[in-house]
Amino acid sequence: QRANQQLAQAGAPNEIGTLVAQRPFHAPTLIAAATMCCSMGLFDLAIPLCVRACASYTFYRRDAVVADCEATKSFFDAVFLLARLAAKRGAKRTAANLFRACFKLNPDHDPCLVSLRLASDLYIINEYKAIAQLSEEEFGQFIPDTRLCQALYLYNTQKDQAIEYLSQTLAAFPQLLSCLLDACEIRADNINSRFREILWRDHFRKNTWLTHQASAYALTSLPRALDVACLRQHAIWRHPDHIEFLRLAAENTQIDLPLLQQVNSFWTQSPLALKAKELDVFAQFSDDFPRLDPAVIEDFDTSLLEPHAAQRMVGTLPTTTRVMRPHQQQITLPQLMAHLPPDLQQQFQFQLDSGVPAEEIQATLLQLVI
């Protein structure tokens, strides 16, 4: 508790670095330091800090003072940041696998809101079956990112069905049309625009969604979800064929008041909505990181983050690899492997068959997913 209070009071990068040196196993401090390094472009320093934060949850388990939920949140935050670092470095498949692992380990609570962006990361690596599975989940019909990716997948296989599916998506999220066009830098108000007359229809007018989805807009959760979808997908939808696909679907879209109300209810009452309302979309879901002032970066003492403590930690890690979950549940090594994507399962099993010592299993897995 004292460490958390000190972290909350720390402001300057060197203050956070000092806390890391004083408490080298405190996961929230490590994650804060790793995030700070990302903001300074020091990605080589950020990665080992995330790995150490992932490993430190085992020490939380030994401390009866620390609640399980705090240790669990720190673990997910560390994995999420590792995934963002992988995406930043161009390792799209590694990033998608890490996002998917973070989501699969705790799908009900989704502490990092991964479900808002997971489909677009899977689409980049051509994991279309995984996207289809997401769209079939109970919450999938209410996630704009998932619906857009599923529409694109259908467009490449069954165009007629794809147009109908995207029309239903626009019926559920009428504001998505103008948002996506803006993100793609398409001037829909141009007199020659093919979308101009479509946007004049009652269904796509601002008054429609402000009337029938007022609660979700007041909570700001639905606008956040739409911003995430546009941020993650605008580069894909800029293609002329996809823009024409969007136009055809918009022309066939009809007002569906019950569907609008269902969307409003989900983005007002669901646990996902309550978390999304305070989401900083660019800071958390962009492949870039906000940059600190150059003067602050120049004065930062990187020696404060040297991983000397991590070396001492290797010899004290427990031989049983366990992943924390709420309600005192634990995941053993075989259960963890069952949650990994098939390609990572195969690689990890190969490492185990090669004779990895028990005390190095956790470090081997963390190195593999990086």
Secondary structure, 3 states (H helix, E strand, C coil): CHHHHHHHHCCCHHHHHHHHHHCCCCHHHHHHHHHHHHHCCCHHHHHHHHHHHHHHHHHHHHCCCCCHHHHHHHHHHHHHHHHHHHHHCCCHHHHHHHHHHHHHHCCCCCCCCHHHCHHHHHHHCCCHHHHHHHHHCCCHHHCHHHHHHHHHHHHCCCHHHHHHHHHHHHHHCCHHHHHHHHHCCCCCCCCCCCCHHHHCCHHHCHHHHHHHCHHHHHHCHHHHHHHHHHHHHHHHHCCHHHHHHHHHHHHCCCCCHHHHHHHHHHHHHCHHHHHHCCCCHHHHHCCCCCCCCHHHHHCCCHHHHCCHHHHHHHCCCCCCCCEECCCCCEECHHHHHHHCCHHHHHHHHHHHHCCCCHHHHHHHHHHHHC
